Amino acid sequence: MGYTRAQVAAVIDHTLLKPEATEADVVALLTEAADLGVYAVCVSPPMVSAAAQVPGGPVVAAVAGFPSGKHLPAIKAEEAAHAVADGAREVDMVIDVGAACSGELDVVRAEVAAVRSAVPHAVLKVIVESAVLLERGGEPLLADICRVCEDAGADFVKTSTGFHPSGGASVRAVEVMAGVVGGRLGVKASGGIRTAQTAIEMLDAGATRLGLSASRAVLDGLG
């Protein structure tokens, strides 16, 4: 397939965002992350402290405004700041998807900028729900939102939460996103990536990070 197991593991955010997740589940996630050799773990804000307590463990990422994005910008910013104070080094925030679909680019720009200002030293990934944007406005809308995220200081654009009924990552979305920001920002493909073949397709399309809950299955598929 052109990628080794280690190469793919090195770009995985091993993810646990289920509402019912417990601290015991986070400990299990960290144990599995160490075994798999992944780059980072991604958890909900209340779980950051538990995840960050492991010396020499993976990078800890937290979400903000997750999963709906329907939070006031100040709340997203405060949530991100708390997560970083607790030990997160990366933040995956969700935009106001409704504002994006309505073409309210300034609204999206302002909320991304608010979170950027609150966590100036953290890696900021912005979840745009690409499936919805492609459905509502096609590739031009997705491209415009990616440009807005870049303007506001994002480090990555990210396809999906994995919770929206419109779907998760797609090759088409990753290609569009990478075409707009590739070489300057990272592109994180997330949502519905459960096999090695799908993961490779995302990487070939331009993804530089993968958000996976099925990390072991994906990596086992690489041999």
N, C-alpha and C positions, 0 to 999 in steps of 0.2 A: 504493500500500500504506500510505500515511500516514507513512512514515519515509524520510528521505533517506539516501543512502549515508554521508554524514559523520556523521549521527546514530547510525547503527548501528555504524560503525567506532569511535566514541567509547566504546562499552560492550563492546568485544571484548577478551578475553584470548586472544591468538594463541598457540596451544599446541603444544608439542613434548615429548611424554613417552614416546616410543618407547624401549624399552630399548637399541636399537642406535644411538641418536642420538650423534653425534660433535660435537666443538667446531666443525668445519666446518659441520655442520648448524645449529648455533646461530647462527653468523655469517650463514648464509643466512636463517634465521628473522628475525633482526634487520633485515636488509636488506629483506625482504618487509614486515615490520612498519612500517618507515619509509615504504615506498612506499604501503602501505594506509592509514596514518594511524590505526592501532588504539591503544587505550589502554595495553595491557600485553602482555607476553609471559609465558608460564608454562612453566617448565622444571623438570627434575629437580634436586635439590640439588647434585650435582657440576658442573652446568652453570651455576650462578648466577654464579660469578666471571667466566666468559667473557661472559655476557649483560650483566653490570653494568659492563663496561669501556667501553661506548660512551657518550661524553659526550652529554648531551641526548637519549639514547635513551628508549624507552618504559619505563614502570614494569616492574620485574622481580618476578614472583611465583614462588614455589617450592612444591613439594608436601612433605608430611610424612606418614609412615605409609602411603605410597602403594605399590600400589593396594589392598592387602587390608584395611588398618586393623588387622591382627593384629600389633600391635607394643605393647610396654609403654608406658604413658603417658610415663614418663621418657625413653624412646628417642625418641618423637615430639617431646617438648619439646626435647630436645637437638638433634635434626635441624633443627627449626625455628630454634633459636637460631643454629646454625652457618650456616644459609642467610641469615638476617638479617645476621649478621656479614660475610658475603661480599657483601652488597649487595642482598638481596631486601627489598622494601618490603611485600610481601604474602605470606601463607602460606595454602595450601589444604591443610588436614589431613583425613584420613579417620578417621571414628569406628570403634569396634569394632562392626561391624554385627551380629555375633552377639549381643552384649550388648543392643543396641537391640531386636533381634527377640525376645529373651527378656524384654523389659520391664525390664531392669536400668538404669533411668534414672540412678541415682546413679553407676554406672560410667561412663556416657557423660558425665555432668556433670563428673565428676572429671578425665577425660582432657582434655576441652576446657579446663577451668580450668587444668590443668597447662601446656598449650601457651600459653594466654593469658598466664599468669604469666611464661613464658620469653621471650615476644616482646611486651612490653606496648605498644610503639609501632607495631607492624606491623598492617596490616589482616589480620584473621583470618577466613578463609572455612572453613566446616565442611561437609565432604562427607558426606552422610547415606545415599547410595545409595537414593534415593527409590523406585525401581522395586521393590527388594527389600522395603522397608518396606510399600509398598502391597500387595504380594503376600502378605506374612506377616500384617500386622495392619491393613491398610486405612488409610483417612484418619485415624482417631483416633491410630494409632501414629505416623504421619508428623507429625501436628500436635504430639503430645507431645514427640517428639525435637526438633522445631524450638524448642519452648518451653525445653527443657533447654539447647539451644545458646545461646539468648538469655540465660538465667539465668547461664550460665558465662562470658559475655563475648564471644561471637562478634560479628563485624561483619556477616557474611553467612551464610546457609545456602545450600548448593550441592547440586544434585540428584545428581550422579553423577561417578564417575571416568571413565566411558566404557570401562572394562575389564571390568565385571561382566556375566556372561551374561544376567542378568535384564533388561538394557537400560539406556538412558540417560535423558535428560530426556523428560518428557511434559507436555502442557498441563495435564492433571489434577494432576500433582504440583506444578507451578509455581503453579497456582491455590490449592491447599491451603497451600503454604508462604507465599505472599504474603498469604493471608488471615490467617495466624497472626502473621507478623512484619512485614508490609508497613508502611512508614512509619517503622519503627524500625531494622530490619536490611535489608540488601540481599538479593536473591535471585539467585543465579547459576544459570542453566540451562546444562548441559554434558552432552555425550554424545549423539552421533548427529544433531547439527544440521548438515546439509550443504547446505541450500538456503535461499534468501532467504525463501521462504514459511514454512518451519519456524521460522526465526529470528523473523519477524514474529509468528507465533503465540505464541512464548514471551514476547516483549515485551508483547503484548496481554494475556497471562495474568498478567503482573505481574513478569516478570524484569527486573532492573536491570543485569545483567551477563550476557554470553554467553561461554562457553568453547568456542572453535572451533579445529579444526585445518584446516578447509576455509574459512578466512576469505575468501580471494580469490573462491572460487566463490559464497559467500553474498553478498558485496558486489557482485560482477559481476551477480548476479541482480537487484540494485536499480537497475541502469542507470548 
